[in-house]
Amino acid sequence: MATMKSLIGLINKIQRACTVLGDHGGEGMSLWEALPTVAVVGGQSSGKSSVLESVVGRDFLPRGSGIVTRRPLVLQLHKTEEGTTEYAEFLHAPRKKFTDFAAVRKEIEDETDRITGKSKQISNKPIQLSIYSPNVVNLTLIDLPGLTKVAVEGQPDSIVQDIENMVRSYVEKPNCIILAISPANQDIATSDAIKLAREVDPTGERTFGVATKLDIMDKGTDCLDVLEGRSYRLQHPWVGIVNRSQADINKRVDMIAARRKEREYFETSPEYGHLASRMGSEYLAKLLSQHLETVIRQKIPSIVALINKSIDEINAELDRIGRPIAVDSGAQLYTILELCRAFDRVFKEHLDGGRPGGDRIYGVFDHQLPAALKKLPFDRHLSTRNVQKVVSEADGYQPHLIAPEQGYRRLIDGSISYFKGPAEATVDAVHFVLKELVSKSISETEELKRFPTLASDIAAAANEALERFRDESRKTVLRLVDMESSYLTVEFFRKLHLEPEKEKPNQRNAPPPNADIHSDNHFRKIGSNVSAYINMVCDTLRISLPKAVVYCQVREAKRSLLNFFYAQVGRKEKEKLGGMLDEDPQLMERRGTLAKRLELYKQARDDIDAVAWK
Ligand SMILES: Nc1nc2c(ncn2[C@@H]2O[C@H](COP(=O)(O)OP(=O)(O)OP(=O)(O)O)[C@@H](O)[C@H]2O)c(=O)[nH]1
């Protein structure tokens, strides 16, 4: 069977670990709240601090007027071998051992101010203090601010409610044992502690009533009705305490002497002599320790169940956000390539139809390009006036005799050069669609979300590749246009001469007023022939430009978008690979917190297994 020391010591260990991880209850069923503790509750100046110091046997708590205790003090008592030196340790100063308990008091005051500032504010962030002494029992007590009635200078009006809310947040927990301190020299009916305890623990199963200041009750009055269970009955018998009076404190009566004085008081008291064996702070400490140990033993199964549930939840979240990356360069390289492949898969799905986006490229070919071609200013370029101008310039001093060969060539070259605009616009439009698809694919690749550095490296590499593909595509489409200029389709013109006159004068070729009909008809005819040829070229380019763009940009993007990147990664020094896997700092912090919490819960489970089932 586990010893009392080991069980309570175990809970102390888990409690300290919870505090390190910032789990001090309040946020849903935390491990902290599953741990049984003893909360010391009482009105101002009810004697809380005196009881705690009597239990510890040391003078170590801050004293003063108004609200002295402004943060919960989690006091873990560890019984050490007889003759060993007493010392204290704070969780917030783990390597500092305090043997001077006056310094402990100062550290409690300073640590309180560190969080609440010099104001009289309170804070629910606990101070964790462990005391190792042969004069204590294994016990964990939480000292809470006194339930006050009136805000004093420098306190906000809400202080009364704030304190009650904080105290209530502790005592309402089913695992909290309530040490209700009531001064016997005041009507117990007005005890703040009993009132609150009655509310949160109506059956009194987890309330221990303590009556202090028995020694200064009005002459002729005593506390026997309460101590002998006739009034304010609780499941556990009340314990009477006589702490040091203010005079004793001022005279620096030490705690061990005070305990002796308290024992003598009860042993020689006519009223309480018969109760002496179950009165006094030493008896109270032993009673609480035994009860705490019983409660812990009862609660172990539910604590283990909560720990196991928490372990499963943490493992599930770690799986979701991803486990830490291995540190060896081989594993890192593998991870990087895997992530690149994941991105590539998403990108290809966008192009091939699994995800939206590829259709926008078709939209460029099916709408944007035809519309742009239609808008080209061939009307103006092939107006009769301009045809006449270009042909005349091409003839020079000798007008052409039959067909103006040079004039035709210049008109056709001039017309074909207009195609360069729509050709380059198509290349750019497809480029921007591909760039957008790269960006969408990065954001849709779940695995990449935790590696912002790698995500931006992949985006940069992909966009660099798209720029290269665009340059190549631009050269190719311009070459296609130039090819149309470089060698005209002779068959077209041969066929032309065989065909009868079809062209009727229309608005576009209408001759200017009082022009020479022969030359106008002649130039209009030329313009119409060139226009027919250009229409043929236009039909050819409307088909060949998309092929060139797909071949140079879309096909390359599918085949080799990251090939350069793979080569770069392969050349990176090993230590640089880790840098590519830098994670979102918040994510790393979250994973670190989860890993620490997981370690706490696993350790707690192992400790409990090691102790509880012996
Ligand atoms: N005679 C006598 N005086 C006591 C006893 N218990 C406490 N006192 C005195 O009552 C005053 C308040 O005692 P504390 O222990 O500071 O009470 P407290 O509830 O901790 O006070 P705050 O934390 O400041 O609200 C001090 O002057 C103590 O000396 C007792 O049993 N007998």
The ligand as an SDF file (V2000), in Angstrom:
LIG
                    3D

 32 34  0  0  0  0  0  0  0  0999 V2000
   -5.1240   35.7720   20.9130 N   0  0  0  0  0  0  0  0  0  0  0  0
   -5.2000   35.2810   19.6980 C   0  0  0  0  0  0  0  0  0  0  0  0
   -4.9460   36.0820   18.6390 N   0  0  0  0  0  0  0  0  0  0  0  0
   -5.0100   35.5160   17.4000 C   0  0  0  0  0  0  0  0  0  0  0  0
   -5.3370   34.1660   17.1900 C   0  0  0  0  0  0  0  0  0  0  0  0
   -5.3530   33.9080   15.8620 N   0  0  0  0  0  0  0  0  0  0  0  0
   -5.0060   35.0680   15.2740 C   0  0  0  0  0  0  0  0  0  0  0  0
   -4.8100   36.0330   16.1890 N   0  0  0  0  0  0  0  0  0  0  0  0
   -4.4410   37.4390   15.9660 C   0  0  0  0  0  0  0  0  0  0  0  0
   -5.4020   37.9590   15.0530 O   0  0  0  0  0  0  0  0  0  0  0  0
   -4.7480   38.8530   14.1240 C   0  0  0  0  0  0  0  0  0  0  0  0
   -5.0320   38.3250   12.6870 C   0  0  0  0  0  0  0  0  0  0  0  0
   -4.4040   37.0850   12.5730 O   0  0  0  0  0  0  0  0  0  0  0  0
   -3.9640   36.5910   11.1120 P   0  0  0  0  0  0  0  0  0  0  0  0
   -3.4330   35.2190   11.2590 O   0  0  0  0  0  0  0  0  0  0  0  0
   -3.1070   37.6120   10.4570 O   0  0  0  0  0  0  0  0  0  0  0  0
   -5.3870   36.5690   10.3780 O   0  0  0  0  0  0  0  0  0  0  0  0
   -5.5780   36.4300    8.8120 P   0  0  0  0  0  0  0  0  0  0  0  0
   -6.9170   35.8650    8.5830 O   0  0  0  0  0  0  0  0  0  0  0  0
   -4.4270   35.7550    8.1870 O   0  0  0  0  0  0  0  0  0  0  0  0
   -5.5460   37.9640    8.3750 O   0  0  0  0  0  0  0  0  0  0  0  0
   -5.4780   38.4860    6.8740 P   0  0  0  0  0  0  0  0  0  0  0  0
   -4.8040   37.3670    6.0580 O   0  0  0  0  0  0  0  0  0  0  0  0
   -4.6340   39.7000    6.9630 O   0  0  0  0  0  0  0  0  0  0  0  0
   -6.8910   38.7000    6.4490 O   0  0  0  0  0  0  0  0  0  0  0  0
   -3.2750   38.8010   14.4550 C   0  0  0  0  0  0  0  0  0  0  0  0
   -2.9710   39.9170   15.2910 O   0  0  0  0  0  0  0  0  0  0  0  0
   -3.1130   37.5220   15.2550 C   0  0  0  0  0  0  0  0  0  0  0  0
   -2.0710   37.6490   16.2310 O   0  0  0  0  0  0  0  0  0  0  0  0
   -5.6340   33.3730   18.3420 C   0  0  0  0  0  0  0  0  0  0  0  0
   -5.9390   32.1800   18.2950 O   0  0  0  0  0  0  0  0  0  0  0  0
   -5.5470   33.9780   19.5640 N   0  0  0  0  0  0  0  0  0  0  0  0
  1  2  1  0
  2  3  2  0
  2 32  1  0
  3  4  1  0
  4  5  2  0
  4  8  1  0
  5  6  1  0
  5 30  1  0
  6  7  2  0
  7  8  1  0
  8  9  1  0
  9 10  1  0
  9 28  1  0
 10 11  1  0
 11 12  1  0
 11 26  1  0
 12 13  1  0
 13 14  1  0
 14 15  2  0
 14 16  1  0
 14 17  1  0
 17 18  1  0
 18 19  2  0
 18 20  1  0
 18 21  1  0
 21 22  1  0
 22 23  2  0
 22 24  1  0
 22 25  1  0
 26 27  1  0
 26 28  1  0
 28 29  1  0
 30 31  2  0
 30 32  1  0
M  END
$$$$
